[in-house]
Amino acid sequence: MVFYRVEISRSAAKELRGIDRMWIPKIVATIETLKAEPRPSGCKKLVGSDHTYRLRIGDYRVIYDIMMTL
């Protein structure tokens, strides 16, 4: 099984600190699942980008890129 690396930008971590505390564990857990499945059910590919996706978690959205590295 292939696993991906998940990196959270400084600005995203700062935004996460401002979110209602009841949502933080759910958001972090969902982000962690992206390691095994980067395109889960419910994700949407953003128009105008080849590798940017959006995932909705309650009232919040996680915007992320799937990058290929060698």
N, C-alpha and C positions, 0 to 999 in steps of 0.2 A: 504494500500500500504506500502511496506517495503522500508525504506530508508537506505542507507549505509553511513558510515562516510568516509570522504575524508581527508587524511592527506598528506601534502606535506613535504618531507624531506628537511632538511637544504641545502643539496647539490643540490636538484632539484630547490629550490627557488633561489639559487645562479646562477644556469645555466639559469633560466628563466630571470634573470636580464640582461644576456648577449645576449638575443635574439632580433632580429629586432623588434622595438616597434610596428609596424603594426600587427605583429602576436600575441603579448601578449594577447590582449583581446579575440581573437578567441581560443587560447590555454586554457586560464583560464575558459572561458565559457564551453568549451568541457569537461574539468576536472570536473566542477561543475555538468554537466549532468550525470556523473558517479554515483552520489548519488542515482538517481532514477533507472538508468539502467546501471549496471556495465559491461554488455556485449553488447554494442551497435553494430549495423550493421557496418561491416568493421573492427572490432577488430580481432586480431589474437592471438591465444594461443601460447605461446612460447614453443618450444620443450625442454623437460628436466625438466620442472617445472609443478607442479600440479595446481598452482594458479597465474601464471604470464602471463600477456597479453600485447599486443602492440597495440597502436592506432595511426594511421597516421593522422597528421594535416598539410597539405601543405608539406613543406620540412622537417618538424619536426615529431618526434615520441615520444609519451608518453608511458613509460613502467610503468606498475602498477600491484600490487598484490591485489587479492580479498581474504581477510582473514576472517575466521569465528571466532567470539568471543562469549563467553557466559557471 
